[in-house]
Amino acid sequence: MAGHYYSIPFQLIHERLDIRLTGTTVEAFHKGVRVAANVWSQIKDGYTTLPDHMPPSHRFYAEWNPARFIQWAGKTGELTAWLVEEILNTRPYPEQGYKTCLGIINLTRDYEPDRVEAAARRALKFKTCSYQSMKAILASGLDQQDNQQPALPGLLLHQNIRGQEYYQ
């Protein structure tokens, strides 16, 4: 149980509970009544959450997953999907990136999808993968600048080669 987190009914948050551990089960009791039973997990820093323990308003979000966000972003374009995937992959838990990804996907409410896609290209290029960066790129019009540099003959593309745009 140490290092793993188990859910309880949301109505009992901040209430005093008694916990009973067996070789296979973690049980929670409130005033002598069993209110939760979870299978014991050895996954350190993991979470076991039962949908019934969530407030109704959160159950909708429990159906979200990284693939769904990438698919939603893909409706804007391939680079936007790649940006969302990058954000989700850099978080300790993908759920921590959902709000950021939702904000990026919703940028199409205020900007044309082509502009959001161009902003995603720039954010990926400069490794500024965040909602705030995307919003700033779009607000300042940087997405509309032609950042395509002619390829120099014999120059290998590599993440450690910065190029002239790095110094602007």
C-alpha positions in Angstrom: 0.0 0.0 0.0 2.9 2.4 0.7 3.3 4.8 -2.1 0.0 3.9 -3.9 -3.2 5.9 -3.7 -6.6 4.5 -3.4 -10.0 6.2 -3.9 -12.8 6.6 -1.4 -16.3 8.0 -2.0 -15.9 11.8 -2.6 -18.5 12.5 0.1 -16.0 11.2 2.7 -13.0 13.4 1.8 -11.5 14.9 5.0 -13.4 12.3 7.1 -11.5 10.0 9.5 -11.4 6.4 8.1 -10.1 3.1 9.3 -8.1 1.0 6.9 -7.8 -2.7 6.8 -5.1 -4.4 4.7 -5.0 -8.0 3.7 -2.7 -9.8 1.3 -4.9 -8.8 -1.7 -7.3 -6.0 -0.5 -7.3 -2.5 0.9 -10.5 -1.7 2.6 -11.7 1.7 4.0 -14.3 1.9 6.8 -16.2 4.9 8.0 -17.8 4.6 11.4 -17.6 0.8 11.2 -19.2 0.6 7.7 -17.1 -0.5 4.7 -17.1 2.3 2.2 -14.4 1.2 -0.2 -12.6 -2.0 -1.2 -9.7 -1.9 -3.7 -7.4 -4.6 -5.0 -4.0 -4.1 -3.3 -1.5 -2.8 -5.8 2.3 -2.8 -5.7 2.6 0.0 -8.3 4.6 2.8 -6.4 3.1 6.3 -6.9 0.2 4.8 -8.8 -3.5 5.5 -8.4 -6.5 3.2 -8.1 -9.7 5.2 -8.6 -13.2 3.7 -8.9 -15.5 5.8 -11.0 -18.3 5.5 -8.4 -16.0 7.3 -5.9 -15.9 10.4 -8.2 -18.3 13.3 -8.1 -20.7 13.1 -11.1 -19.0 16.2 -12.6 -15.7 14.4 -12.7 -16.9 11.1 -14.2 -17.0 12.7 -17.6 -13.3 13.5 -17.4 -12.5 10.0 -16.3 -13.4 8.9 -19.8 -10.6 11.0 -21.3 -7.3 9.5 -22.2 -4.2 10.5 -24.1 -5.3 8.9 -27.4 -8.6 10.9 -27.3 -6.7 14.2 -26.9 -4.3 13.3 -29.7 -7.3 12.4 -31.9 -9.1 15.7 -31.1 -5.9 17.7 -31.8 -5.5 15.8 -35.1 -8.7 17.4 -36.4 -6.8 20.6 -36.4 -3.7 19.1 -38.0 -0.8 16.6 -37.7 1.5 19.1 -36.0 -1.1 20.0 -33.4 -1.6 16.3 -32.7 2.2 15.9 -32.3 2.3 18.9 -30.0 -0.4 17.5 -27.8 1.3 14.1 -27.7 4.6 15.8 -26.7 2.8 17.6 -23.8 1.2 14.4 -22.6 4.5 12.5 -22.8 6.4 15.0 -20.8 4.1 15.0 -17.7 4.6 12.4 -14.9 0.9 11.6 -15.4 -0.8 12.4 -18.7 -3.8 13.7 -16.8 -1.7 16.6 -15.7 -1.5 17.8 -19.3 -5.2 17.5 -20.1 -6.1 21.1 -19.3 -3.2 22.4 -21.4 -4.2 20.2 -24.3 -7.8 21.2 -24.1 -6.7 24.9 -24.2 -4.7 24.3 -27.3 -7.5 22.4 -29.0 -9.9 25.2 -28.2 -7.6 27.8 -29.8 -9.5 27.0 -33.0 -12.5 28.9 -31.5 -10.5 32.2 -32.0 -8.0 31.3 -34.7 -8.2 29.5 -38.0 -7.0 25.8 -37.9 -4.2 26.7 -40.3 -2.9 29.3 -37.9 -3.1 26.9 -34.9 -1.2 24.3 -37.0 1.5 26.9 -37.9 1.8 27.9 -34.3 2.2 24.2 -33.3 5.0 23.9 -35.9 6.8 26.9 -34.3 6.2 25.6 -30.7 7.6 22.2 -31.6 10.6 23.8 -33.5 11.5 25.9 -30.5 10.5 23.4 -27.9 8.0 25.7 -26.2 5.2 23.2 -25.9 2.6 24.9 -23.8 -0.8 26.6 -24.1 0.8 30.0 -23.1 3.4 29.7 -25.8 0.8 28.8 -28.4 -1.4 31.7 -27.3 1.5 34.1 -27.5 2.6 32.8 -30.9 -0.9 33.4 -32.3 -1.5 36.7 -30.6 1.8 38.2 -31.9 1.4 36.7 -35.4 4.6 34.7 -35.3 2.7 31.8 -36.8 2.3 33.8 -40.0 6.0 34.4 -40.5 7.8 32.3 -43.0 10.3 30.5 -40.9 11.4 28.1 -43.6 15.2 28.5 -44.1 16.7 27.1 -47.2 18.6 23.9 -46.4 22.4 24.4 -46.5 24.1 21.7 -48.6 25.9 19.2 -46.5 24.5 20.4 -43.2 23.1 17.5 -41.1 19.9 18.2 -39.2 20.3 17.3 -35.6 18.6 18.6 -32.3 22.0 20.0 -31.1 22.4 22.2 -34.2 20.6 25.4 -33.5 20.7 27.3 -36.8 20.5 31.0 -37.3 16.8 31.3 -36.1 18.0 30.4 -32.6 19.9 33.7 -32.4 17.2 36.0 -33.6 
